[in-house]
Amino acid sequence: MSSYLLLCLRIYCLAYLLFKVFLNSLAHANVITIKTPPPRSSFDVSHDYHIKLLSHALTYSAPKQSIEFVQSVPMSQGRAEAELIKGKSLDVYWFGTNTEIEQKLRAIKIPTTRGLIGFRKLLINKDLKSKFDHVTSLDDLKVFIACQGAHWPDTKILTRAGIAVTTSTSYENLFRMTSLGRCDYFPRGYHDAINELQIRKESYPSLMSYQRILLHYPFAVYFFTNKEKSNLANLIESGLIKMANNGEILKLMKSHPLTQSIFPIKSETKSLYLPINNPYIDEVNVENNQYWFTPDDFDINRP
């Protein structure tokens, strides 16, 4: 082969390699990679809901880019907050909000389930039903001990209201503690109670959802990011606002296993409504029915 042809071949190979590098970089430029937590357990349908919500929101705000979710290692909420602050092993997480968390992280203040998590049903041991039947006020409820996650904002809310709380860092262990009588009840989001019991009925046959009481405090699950990741936070926020305004969040709630069983909300027997204050949340317009459920959406009896 002549030196000229050899030179041409080398130039061609170099050009081809550069073109491949260009195409590869172009492909990666159109991919948003997001590090998220894994499911808390094999029963965690909330994880699937929030990944779908996050994916839909980014489809609205970044329609020309594909989304790739990468799961981190399992971790408690306390560690997840720390990892988000570091901004390396996690890009986004979702959990109940409070003012302390919002000082450390960027909160996307669109409730992921329209504040439904602030309306609390009680998981109890069936043996305690007759005792809960005598509850007619918040003071009556204070006789009992609640189970909650050690790092959950709810724990401080309930404690501040004068409710006795025992905690665990393990989400799954809270069901076991309630079943064994180490606490008297486990307050769960309105949508959580039915699903959580259904998928654990063989593991904890002694547990039941107590329908007669509806505990409520203004509360929401938000998506959170590191404060430095404003581009990602803005994309999520923009997409969620569009979904809230066009009814897509409510549509997802009505179709997803996490929440679909509660609809229509007013189909249940009236519950005793026990509201408590939440001093750990920034002022929010919880009466904005575009983003939030309100007490009037439920069948309730006020004491």
Residue, then its C-alpha position, 0 to 999 in steps of 0.5 A: m500500500s502506498s504511503y498516500l493510501l495509508l495516510c488516507l486510511r489513517i485520516y478516515c479512521l481518525a475521522y470515524l473515531l471522532f464522529k463516534v465520539f461526537l455521536n456518543s457525546l450527543a446521545h449523552a447530552n440528551v439523557i438526564t441521569i437521576k440518582t434515586p433511592p431504592p424501594r424501602s421494602s418489597f412492599d413499597v408501592s410508594h416508590d413506584y408512584h413517585i418515580k412515575l410522577l417524577s418521570h411524568a413531570l420531567t416529560y413535560s418540562a424536558p420533552k426532548q430528553s430521555i430520563e435514566f433513573v439509577q438507584s442508590v443503596p438502601m438508606s434511612q431517611g436521616r442518611a438520605e437527607a445527609e446524602l442529598i446535602k453532599g449531592k453525590s450518591l443521591d440527586v432527588y428524594w421525596f419525604g414529608t416536609n418541615t422547616e428544618i429540612e427546607q433550610k438544608l435542601r431545595a424543596i419542590k413545593i408541589p404536594t406529590t399526593r395533594g397533601l393526602i398524607g396529612f389525613r391519617k388513618l390508624l393501623i391498630n391491633k384488632d385487640l384494641k378496637s374496643k378501646f379506640d371505640h371510646v375515643t371522642s376527642l384528641d385528649d382521649l387519643k393521647v392515652f394511647i402510644a403512636c408508632q412513627g419513623a425516627h426521622w419522620p417529620d410526623t414524629k415532632i408534629l405528634t409529640r408537639a401535640g402532646i401525643a406519646v410516640t415510640t420510634s424505629t429507624s426501620y419502616e417495616n419494623l413499625f408494623r411489627m411493633t404495632s402488631l406486638g403491642r409495643c405501641d398502640y397505633f401507627p398513623r398512616g397516610y389516608h391512602d397508605a393504610i389499605n394498601e399496606l395492610q393488604i400486602r402484609k395481611e399474611s405477615y401481620p394478621s392481627l392488624m386492622s385499619y381503624q376507620r372511625i378516626l381521621l387524624h389531620y395536620p397540614f402536611a405534604v410529601y415534596f421532592f427534594t434536591n441539593k440546593e446547588k442542583s437548581n436546574l434539576a429542581n426547576l425542571i421537576e417544579s415546572g413539570l409538577i406545576k403543569m401536571a397539577n394545573n391540568g389534573e394529571i397528578l389527580k389522574l395518576m392518583k386515581s389510576h396508581p395502586l398506591t392511591q386508587s383505592i381511596f376514590p371516590i373519597k366520600s364513599e366511606t362512613k363518616s369519621l371522627y375528625l381530629p385536627i392538630n397543628n403543624p408548626y413545622i411547615d412553612e405557611v402554605n395555601v392548603e385551601n388551594n384545591q388545585y394542589w391540596f385536598t381539604p377536610d371538606d373533601f372527606d366525610i367527617n364528623r367534627p367533635 
